[in-house]
């Protein structure tokens, strides 16, 4: 089926009639790209004129293999003429030959008109092309029709005299023609669209696609390779028809657009100008090729037909041009990834820059890919070491074994003592994350032994002390070393020395929160060695958090922790500390969904990969318990697996979280066992203070449930003594609640009253709600119903505040914290005490609450109507509904219940 070529056939028929009448004509069928149907149209013309044997047919075709042989195409037209030479001729001799051939053709045509069909003139040898031109200039009185095809831009000047012929541009097939072909083959709508888009109106490509799609639909993925006929059609064109410059440009367009992003026209123009031989195609041709190769099928087919070295050279040159133009590093590096290995220094630099750029955008896997490729090329040892360390940090969350090997390589390659110390600290932090503190300490000691700088030795010693906090036996010795170092420690190291000593003393019950703050706060303004900055801030933030200065602690964490989606650097032991502080501070503040959102992805990503984060897992599990998702909480606990021989304090935190979950499940014996195991771990660490894991309070509550009040009282009294030593309202109030549960009666009421008063002054909403529930029940049991009911309502209000949506930047509402456990606890207490919940504002719709809040603030109905763009009737309806839900009758009561 020859579509949309009737005009061409009619024009050829008119030219043939003129030739038979004695007036020779030439017709040139041209198209800027292969596949437009030049050969098919030529064959149709030949068939049309061969009917009835009216014209003698002579055929010739240019082929790439014979382009270098003189007169090769002429010999196809005159196969029996021995006068046609096999070598080029000088000017006069060539003219003599040309004249003789035309004379012979004229004599033959006088007997019967001739049609000379010359296909692919652009591939003909130069002497043959000159003869064709010589003939075209002498056709006026010769009964010859010369029909030629050429792959060339039809907008250029006609190559032959316009008086004797015409140049015809073969247009692309219209969409309707492509649809006709597709429908004739029985293709569905999706396949028809593919033919339209990937065929670009090119008859050869369209027919190949139609044939391929008739065998079944092709994948629509950008990376999917087309089937054979379509791919072979493009490959055949590149191999047989395209001249070197056109082929080069086609490959350049395909390579430049790889990945599906159209290449910049200026870039394509520069690439086309790099053709190794001949004259590059014009800008118009480049744009036309870009349209043809806009579909991934076409690009894949072109790239499949190219030689690997050609594609690599183009990617290299594109990367160079992008680099020179100041393009983003990732755009440069994405080209370099196509090379087997980066062979030049600028390539490694571009890949390293791209890695940082991708990391800042929150794409760590992409960043790691750039660094791996950079390391595959030639690098000097120091540069290789630096990149290996950076890659190790990126690989650590997902493959601890590979990351630690990479960090070992970086350490071994460094020769400078300072650089080796930096590598050693990164490796030791990775080993801590991999739960191998013994090896981490050994790495730091080895780096310290070879260091030739006393201050560097002290830096490594101090960092070693921080790492030692993950090992019970090493921690005591490290603290003793810090005490010895403290009097002579350089000013830039002393803050961390003081911070770690204070952490030990706070845990051991040797100092109060006030004393800890008095040590930390003045030192926050002191200059600190950059190598110790995150470690110092981690220690300071820990103490601030323990002292209930949650906002200050979170501000310190924010100074060093990246903003999502950029991942934290776990090869920094200080960052590990700050992650723990940020998570626990949010948990203590009752921001449960924030705890989950910030930490669950990291805990889940590292699970089973060699990195275990038991403290973060404990925070996630506890937050999920608070939101009523106990099954998910148990999953978080199980993710990190057993502790084995690791004695890090982090496992005590996980054991405490496990005890909380057992308590939530009502399994009080299992809860007691985990509380006691946590306590044993803390005691082995010289940690007796309830500031971190109040295991005695938990155990006392479990013992009360098990009917063992005397044991509960002993633990509660010990807990209260240590809590008063530390002195924060949270620790004392929490301990008083446990003590009250153990003693009961009037002592309990007094303890709970004191605890509630303390907790109201502290950022401890969870502990406050729990204590208020116990206090309200105690009042009810003592016969003080009014106080009991009011206290239970206060507890419910605290729980409801925790369940309100968290407001983000700009006042935007985030997801609700949904404090399910506390809401259930307080509502159950309200029901159990027979208390009518007047503070039911949580039942209001958003619109009702907005109206009620404005009314409570003193605004009239008319003012509310104007402010919210509501009708007066709508305002009245919302207020009526609010009164009903809140069980009030007057506007003045809104303030009290809201």
VOGUDO-608948 format. One record per residue (C-alpha): x, y, z; residue in one letter. Coordinates in steps of 0.25 Angstrom, whole numbers, padded with zeros to 4 digits, always signed. Layout:
N
XYZA...
# end
This chain:
898
+0000+0000+0000X+0007+0013-0005X+0000+0024+0003X+0000+0039+0000X+0009+0038-0012X-0001+0040-0023X+0005+0054-0026X+0019+0048-0028X+0014+0037-0038X+0006+0047-0046X+0018+0056-0047X+0026+0045-0052X+0016+0041-0062X+0016+0055-0068X+0031+0054-0069X+0031+0041-0075X+0021+0046-0086X+0030+0057-0089X+0042+0048-0090X+0034+0039-0100X+0031+0051-0108X+0046+0054-0109X+0047+0064-0098X+0056+0057-0087X+0053+0060-0073X+0059+0057-0059X+0051+0055-0046X+0059+0055-0033X+0052+0049-0021X+0059+0054-0008X+0056+0053+0007X+0065+0058+0018X+0065+0044+0025X+0064+0030+0021X+0051+0022+0021X+0043+0033+0015X+0040+0023+0003X+0049+0028-0007X+0052+0014-0013X+0038+0010-0012X+0033+0022-0020X+0044+0019-0030X+0040+0005-0032X+0025+0009-0033X+0030+0019-0044X+0038+0008-0051X+0026-0002-0051X+0017+0009-0056X+0025+0012-0068X+0029-0002-0071X+0015-0006-0074X+0014-0009-0089X+0029-0009-0091X+0028+0005-0095X+0041+0009-0089X+0055+0002-0087X+0058+0002-0072X+0072+0004-0067X+0075+0002-0053X+0086+0007-0043X+0088+0008-0028X+0099+0015-0020X+0104+0006-0009X+0114+0010+0002X+0124-0001-0001X+0126+0004-0016X+0126+0019-0013X+0141+0020-0014X+0142+0012-0028X+0141+0022-0040X+0130+0020-0050X+0123+0009-0041X+0109+0014-0043X+0111+0017-0058X+0116+0002-0060X+0102-0002-0054X+0095+0006-0065X+0105+0002-0076X+0109-0012-0072X+0114-0016-0086X+0121-0004-0090X+0136-0007-0088X+0140+0007-0090X+0135+0011-0076X+0149+0011-0068X+0152+0006-0054X+0160+0018-0050X+0158+0033-0050X+0161+0041-0063X+0167+0054-0065X+0158+0066-0069X+0158+0064-0085X+0158+0049-0084X+0146+0049-0075X+0139+0059-0084X+0141+0050-0096X+0136+0038-0088X+0124+0046-0083X+0121+0050-0097X+0122+0036-0103X+0112+0030-0092X+0102+0041-0095X+0103+0039-0110X+0101+0024-0108X+0089+0026-0099X+0083+0036-0109X+0084+0026-0121X+0078+0015-0112X+0067+0024-0107X+0064+0029-0121X+0059+0014-0124X+0052+0013-0111X+0051+0023-0100X+0059+0020-0088X+0056+0021-0073X+0068+0022-0064X+0065+0019-0050X+0076+0023-0040X+0074+0020-0026X+0082+0026-0014X+0090+0036-0023X+0096+0041-0010X+0104+0028-0009X+0110+0029-0023X+0124+0031-0026X+0128+0045-0030X+0131+0042-0045X+0118+0035-0047X+0111+0047-0040X+0118+0057-0050X+0113+0048-0061X+0098+0049-0056X+0100+0064-0056X+0106+0064-0070X+0094+0056-0075X+0083+0064-0068X+0089+0077-0075X+0087+0070-0088X+0073+0064-0087X+0065+0074-0094X+0066+0067-0107X+0068+0053-0103X+0056+0043-0100X+0061+0039-0087X+0054+0040-0073X+0064+0041-0062X+0058+0037-0048X+0067+0038-0036X+0066+0037-0021X+0075+0044-0011X+0076+0046+0004X+0078+0061+0005X+0071+0073+0010X+0061+0077-0001X+0061+0091+0004X+0075+0093-0003X+0077+0097-0017X+0074+0087-0029X+0086+0080-0033X+0082+0079-0048X+0076+0089-0058X+0062+0093-0054X+0058+0095-0068X+0058+0080-0071X+0054+0074-0058X+0048+0075-0044X+0052+0072-0030X+0041+0066-0021X+0042+0065-0006X+0035+0053+0000X+0028+0057+0012X+0025+0049+0024X+0013+0041+0025X+0001+0048+0032X-0005+0043+0045X-0017+0039+0037X-0009+0030+0028X-0001+0024+0039X-0015+0021+0046X-0020+0014+0033X-0007+0005+0032X-0009+0001+0047X-0024-0001+0046X-0022-0009+0033X-0012-0018+0041X-0023-0020+0053X-0015-0012+0063X-0022-0007+0076X-0022+0008+0080X-0010+0007+0089X-0001+0001+0078X-0006+0011+0068X-0002+0022+0076X+0012+0015+0077X+0012+0015+0062X+0009+0030+0061X+0019+0034+0072X+0031+0025+0069X+0029+0024+0054X+0030+0039+0052X+0022+0038+0039X+0034+0030+0033X+0028+0019+0024X+0039+0009+0026X+0039+0011+0042X+0024+0011+0042X+0022-0002+0034X+0033-0008+0043X+0026-0004+0055X+0013-0009+0050X+0019-0023+0047X+0025-0023+0061X+0013-0019+0068X+0005-0029+0060X+0012-0040+0068X+0008-0034+0081X+0009-0020+0089X+0023-0015+0092X+0026-0011+0107X+0024+0004+0109X+0035+0006+0118X+0046+0016+0113X+0057+0006+0115X+0049-0005+0107X+0056-0009+0094X+0048-0010+0081X+0046-0023+0074X+0055-0027+0062X+0048-0021+0049X+0048-0007+0055X+0062-0008+0061X+0067-0014+0048X+0061-0003+0039X+0069+0008+0047X+0081-0001+0048X+0081-0003+0033X+0080+0012+0030X+0091+0015+0039X+0100+0004+0033X+0096+0006+0018X+0090+0020+0015X+0095+0030+0025X+0107+0038+0021X+0118+0039+0032X+0113+0053+0037X+0098+0049+0036X+0101+0036+0044X+0110+0044+0054X+0099+0054+0056X+0088+0043+0058X+0097+0036+0068X+0099+0050+0075X+0084+0053+0076X+0081+0039+0081X+0092+0040+0092X+0089+0054+0096X+0074+0051+0098X+0077+0038+0105X+0069+0037+0118X+0057+0043+0111X+0061+0058+0113X+0062+0066+0100X+0076+0071+0098X+0078+0086+0098X+0079+0091+0083X+0092+0098+0085X+0098+0086+0090X+0093+0078+0078X+0099+0088+0069X+0112+0087+0075X+0112+0072+0075X+0108+0072+0060X+0120+0081+0057X+0129+0071+0063X+0127+0061+0051X+0140+0055+0048X+0139+0056+0033X+0131+0064+0023X+0121+0076+0025X+0112+0075+0037X+0097+0075+0035X+0090+0089+0037X+0082+0093+0049X+0069+0089+0042X+0074+0075+0039X+0078+0074+0054X+0064+0078+0058X+0058+0068+0049X+0066+0057+0054X+0063+0061+0068X+0048+0060+0065X+0050+0046+0059X+0058+0041+0071X+0049+0047+0082X+0043+0034+0084X+0051+0024+0093X+0049+0013+0083X+0056+0021+0072X+0067+0025+0082X+0069+0010+0087X+0070+0005+0072X+0080+0015+0068X+0089+0012+0081X+0087-0003+0078X+0093-0001+0065X+0105+0008+0069X+0119+0003+0073X+0121+0004+0088X+0134+0013+0086X+0125+0023+0078X+0115+0024+0089X+0126+0025+0099X+0133+0036+0092X+0120+0044+0090X+0116+0043+0105X+0130+0048+0108X+0129+0060+0099X+0115+0063+0104X+0120+0062+0118X+0132+0072+0114X+0122+0082+0108X+0113+0081+0120X+0124+0083+0129X+0130+0095+0122X+0116+0102+0121X+0114+0101+0136X+0103+0090+0136X+0099+0083+0149X+0109+0073+0153X+0099+0062+0152X+0096+0065+0138X+0111+0064+0135X+0113+0051+0143X+0100+0044+0137X+0108+0044+0124X+0121+0039+0131X+0113+0027+0136X+0112+0022+0122X+0127+0020+0121X+0134+0007+0126X+0143+0016+0135X+0146+0030+0136X+0160+0032+0130X+0163+0047+0134X+0164+0055+0146X+0153+0064+0143X+0143+0053+0142X+0146+0048+0156X+0144+0062+0161X+0131+0063+0153X+0126+0050+0159X+0130+0054+0173X+0122+0067+0172X+0110+0060+0166X+0111+0051+0178X+0110+0063+0188X+0099+0069+0179X+0090+0056+0179X+0092+0055+0194X+0087+0069+0197X+0075+0065+0189X+0073+0053+0197X+0077+0042+0187X+0088+0035+0194X+0087+0022+0185X+0090+0031+0173X+0101+0038+0181X+0107+0025+0184X+0107+0021+0169X+0115+0033+0165X+0125+0030+0176X+0127+0016+0172X+0129+0020+0157X+0139+0031+0161X+0147+0020+0169X+0147+0011+0157X+0157+0021+0150X+0171+0025+0152X+0173+0033+0165X+0184+0037+0174X+0184+0030+0187X+0179+0042+0195X+0168+0045+0186X+0164+0030+0186X+0164+0030+0201X+0155+0042+0202X+0145+0036+0192X+0145+0023+0199X+0142+0029+0212X+0131+0037+0206X+0125+0025+0199X+0126+0016+0212X+0118+0026+0219X+0107+0025+0209X+0107+0010+0208X+0107+0008+0223X+0092+0008+0225X+0089-0002+0214X+0102-0011+0215X+0110-0010+0227X+0120-0020+0223X+0123-0014+0210X+0124+0000+0216X+0133-0004+0227X+0142-0011+0217X+0142+0002+0209X+0145+0010+0221X+0157+0001+0224X+0162+0003+0210X+0161+0018+0212X+0169+0017+0226X+0180+0009+0219X+0182+0018+0208X+0184+0030+0216X+0198+0033+0220X+0197+0046+0227X+0195+0044+0242X+0183+0054+0243X+0176+0049+0231X+0178+0035+0237X+0172+0040+0250X+0160+0045+0242X+0158+0032+0235X+0160+0024+0248X+0148+0032+0255X+0139+0029+0243X+0142+0015+0243X+0141+0014+0258X+0127+0020+0257X+0123+0010+0246X+0127-0001+0255X+0119+0004+0267X+0107+0005+0258X+0110-0009+0254X+0110-0013+0269X+0125-0016+0270X+0131-0005+0280X+0143-0014+0283X+0148-0013+0269X+0144+0002+0269X+0153+0005+0281X+0164-0003+0275X+0164+0005+0263X+0165+0018+0271X+0176+0013+0279X+0184+0009+0267X+0182+0023+0261X+0186+0029+0274X+0199+0021+0275X+0204+0026+0262X+0200+0040+0264X+0211+0050+0265X+0203+0061+0271X+0199+0061+0286X+0186+0069+0284X+0182+0059+0273X+0185+0048+0283X+0176+0055+0293X+0165+0056+0282X+0165+0042+0279X+0165+0038+0294X+0153+0047+0296X+0146+0041+0284X+0150+0027+0289X+0143+0030+0303X+0130+0034+0295X+0131+0020+0288X+0134+0013+0301X+0120+0017+0306X+0115+0006+0298X+0123-0004+0306X+0121-0007+0321X+0135-0010+0324X+0142+0000+0316X+0133+0012+0320X+0138+0012+0334X+0153+0012+0330X+0150+0023+0320X+0143+0032+0330X+0156+0030+0339X+0164+0034+0327X+0156+0046+0325X+0157+0051+0340X+0172+0050+0338X+0172+0058+0325X+0162+0069+0330X+0172+0078+0338X+0181+0079+0326X+0172+0077+0314X+0173+0088+0303X+0162+0098+0303X+0157+0092+0290X+0156+0078+0296X+0151+0081+0310X+0136+0083+0307X+0135+0069+0302X+0143+0064+0314X+0134+0071+0323X+0121+0066+0316X+0125+0052+0317X+0129+0052+0331X+0116+0059+0334X+0108+0049+0327X+0115+0038+0335X+0112+0045+0348X+0098+0048+0344X+0095+0034+0342X+0102+0029+0354X+0094+0039+0363X+0106+0047+0366X+0100+0061+0361X+0087+0068+0359X+0081+0074+0347X+0084+0088+0352X+0099+0084+0353X+0099+0078+0340X+0093+0090+0333X+0103+0099+0341X+0114+0091+0334X+0108+0090+0320X+0102+0104+0317X+0115+0112+0319X+0123+0103+0310X+0113+0104+0298X+0119+0117+0295X+0133+0112+0296X+0141+0109+0283X+0142+0094+0281X+0152+0085+0272X+0144+0083+0259X+0147+0068+0260X+0140+0068+0273X+0128+0077+0270X+0117+0067+0267X+0122+0059+0279X+0122+0071+0288X+0108+0075+0283X+0103+0061+0285X+0108+0060+0299X+0102+0074+0303X+0089+0071+0296X+0088+0058+0304X+0090+0066+0317X+0080+0077+0313X+0070+0066+0309X+0071+0059+0323X+0070+0072+0329X+0056+0074+0322X+0062+0086+0313X+0056+0079+0301X+0055+0091+0292X+0070+0094+0295X+0074+0080+0292X+0066+0079+0279X+0073+0092+0275X+0087+0086+0277X+0082+0074+0269X+0077+0082+0258X+0091+0089+0256X+0097+0076+0251X+0086+0067+0247X+0082+0068+0232X+0068+0072+0228X+0060+0060+0221X+0061+0054+0211X+0077+0055+0213X+0081+0043+0221X+0089+0045+0234X+0104+0041+0234X+0106+0029+0243X+0121+0029+0241X+0120+0041+0251X+0118+0036+0266X+0114+0050+0270X+0103+0049+0259X+0098+0036+0265X+0097+0042+0279X+0089+0054+0273X+0079+0045+0266X+0077+0038+0279X+0074+0052+0286X+0065+0057+0275X+0057+0044+0276X+0056+0043+0291X+0053+0058+0292X+0041+0057+0283X+0036+0045+0290X+0037+0052+0303X+0029+0064+0298X+0018+0055+0293X+0021+0057+0278X+0019+0042+0275X+0016+0043+0260X+0029+0052+0258X+0037+0041+0265X+0032+0030+0256X+0033+0039+0243X+0048+0043+0246X+0053+0030+0251X+0045+0018+0246X+0050+0019+0231X+0065+0018+0236X+0062+0007+0246X+0055-0001+0235X+0065+0002+0224X+0077-0003+0233X+0070-0015+0238X+0077-0028+0233X+0088-0019+0227X+0098-0020+0238X+0095-0007+0245X+0086-0008+0257X+0080+0004+0264X+0073-0002+0276X+0071+0012+0283X+0064+0018+0271X+0056+0005+0270X+0052+0006+0284X+0047+0021+0282X+0039+0016+0270X+0033+0005+0277X+0029+0013+0289X+0023+0024+0280X+0015+0013+0273X+0010+0008+0286X+0006+0022+0290X-0002+0023+0277X-0009+0010+0279X-0001+0002+0269X+0004-0009+0278X+0006-0019+0266X+0015-0009+0259X+0022-0006+0272X+0026-0021+0274X+0031-0021+0259X+0040-0009+0262X+0046-0017+0274X+0048-0029+0266X+0055-0022+0254X+0068-0020+0262X+0069-0035+0267X+0076-0040+0279X+0087-0032+0286X+0097-0044+0287X+0110-0040+0294X+0108-0025+0292X+0106-0018+0305X+0103-0004+0300X+0093+0004+0308X+0085+0004+0295X+0080-0010+0298X+0075-0005+0312X+0066+0005+0305X+0061-0006+0296X+0058-0015+0308X+0051-0004+0314X+0042-0002+0302X+0039-0017+0302X+0035-0016+0316X+0025-0005+0313X+0019-0013+0302X+0017-0025+0311X+0010-0016+0321X+0001-0011+0310X-0002-0025+0306X-0005-0028+0321X+0006-0038+0322X+0011-0032+0335X+0021-0044+0339X+0028-0042+0325X+0028-0027+0327X+0034-0029+0341X+0045-0038+0335X+0049-0028+0324X+0049-0016+0334X+0058-0024+0343X+0067-0028+0332X+0068-0014+0328X+0072-0010+0342X+0083-0020+0342X+0088-0015+0329X+0088+0000+0335X+0094-0004+0348X+0106-0011+0340X+0108+0002+0333X+0108+0010+0347X+0095+0016+0343X+0085+0017+0355X+0078+0030+0351X+0064+0028+0346X+0066+0040+0336X+0067+0031+0324X+0060+0018+0327X+0052+0018+0339X+0052+0003+0341X+0049+0003+0356X+0036+0011+0354X+0032+0001+0343X+0036-0011+0351X+0028-0005+0363X+0016-0003+0356X+0017-0018+0350X+0019-0023+0364X+0007-0016+0369X-0001-0023+0358X+0005-0036+0362X+0001-0033+0377X+0015-0032+0382X+0014-0018+0389X+0026-0019+0398X+0035-0022+0387X+0029-0011+0379X+0030-0001+0390X+0045-0004+0392X+0048-0001+0377X+0039+0011+0377X+0046+0017+0389X+0059+0015+0383X+0054+0021+0370X+0049+0033+0377X+0062+0035+0384X+0070+0035+0371X+0060+0044+0365X+0061+0055+0375X+0076+0055+0374X+0074+0058+0359X+0063+0068+0363X+0055+0070+0350X+0040+0070+0351X+0038+0059+0341X+0047+0049+0348X+0042+0052+0362X+0027+0053+0358X+0028+0040+0350X+0035+0033+0363X+0024+0039+0372X+0013+0032+0363X+0020+0018+0365X+0022+0021+0380X+0007+0024+0381X+0003+0011+0374X+0012+0003+0383X+0007+0010+0397X-0007+0013+0394X-0016+0021+0403X-0014+0035+0408X+0001+0034+0405X-0003+0031+0391X-0012+0043+0390X-0001+0052+0395X+0009+0047+0386X+0000+0048+0374X-0003+0062+0377X+0011+0066+0379X+0015+0058+0366X+0003+0065+0358X+0008+0079+0363X+0022+0076+0359X+0018+0070+0345X+0009+0082+0342X+0022+0091+0341X+0030+0081+0332X+0029+0077+0318X+0024+0063+0321X+0010+0062+0316X+0010+0047+0316X+0014+0046+0331X+0005+0057+0334X-0007+0050+0328X-0004+0037+0335X-0002+0043+0348X-0015+0051+0347X-0023+0039+0344X-0017+0032+0357X-0020+0045+0365X-0034+0046+0360X-0037+0032+0363X-0030+0034+0377X-0039+0046+0380X-0052+0038+0376X-0048+0026+0385X-0046+0036+0396X-0060+0041+0394X-0055+0055+0388X-0064+0053+0375X-0063+0068+0371X-0048+0068+0371X-0047+0054+0365X-0056+0058+0353X-0049+0071+0351X-0035+0064+0351X-0040+0053+0341X-0045+0064+0332X-0031+0070+0333X-0025+0057+0329X-0034+0056+0317X-0031+0070+0313X-0016+0067+0313X-0018+0054+0305X-0027+0061+0295X-0016+0072+0293X-0006+0062+0289X-0016+0056+0279X-0018+0070+0272X-0011+0072+0258X+0003+0076+0259X+0004+0090+0253X+0016+0091+0242X+0023+0103+0237X+0013+0114+0233X+0002+0108+0241X-0001+0097+0232X-0007+0085+0240X+0001+0072+0239X-0003+0058+0243X-0010+0056+0256X-0001+0050+0267X-0013+0041+0270X-0009+0038+0285X-0018+0026+0285X-0013+0020+0298X-0015+0032+0306X-0028+0036+0300X-0033+0022+0303X-0027+0022+0317X-0034+0036+0321X-0047+0032+0314X-0048+0019+0322X-0045+0026+0335X-0056+0036+0332X-0066+0025+0329X-0061+0017+0341X-0063+0029+0350X-0076+0032+0345X-0072+0046+0340X-0079+0053+0329X-0069+0059+0320X-0073+0073+0318X-0060+0076+0311X-0064+0069+0298X-0058+0080+0289X-0051+0069+0281X-0065+0064+0276X-0067+0078+0269X-0065+0078+0254X-0054+0088+0249X-0064+0098+0245X-0071+0097+0258X-0059+0099+0266X-0054+0111+0258X-0068+0118+0261X-0067+0114+0275X-0053+0119+0277X-0057+0132+0271X-0069+0133+0280X-0061+0129+0292X-0052+0141+0289X-0063+0151+0290X-0067+0152+0275X-0081+0155+0271X-0089+0146+0261X-0088+0157+0251X-0073+0158+0253X-0071+0143+0252X-0080+0143+0239X-0071+0154+0233X-0058+0148+0237X-0061+0134+0232X-0070+0138+0220X-0082+0130+0226X-0096+0134+0226X-0102+0138+0239X-0111+0126+0239X-0099+0117+0237X-0092+0123+0249X-0104+0121+0258X-0105+0106+0253X-0090+0104+0257X-0092+0110+0270X-0105+0102+0273X-0098+0089+0270X-0085+0093+0278X-0094+0096+0290X-0101+0082+0289X-0088+0075+0287X-0081+0082+0299X-0094+0081+0308X-0094+0096+0311X-0105+0106+0309X-0099+0119+0309X-0088+0127+0301X-0080+0130+0313X-0078+0115+0316X-0070+0114+0304X-0057+0119+0310X-0057+0109+0321X-0060+0097+0312X-0050+0101+0301X
# end
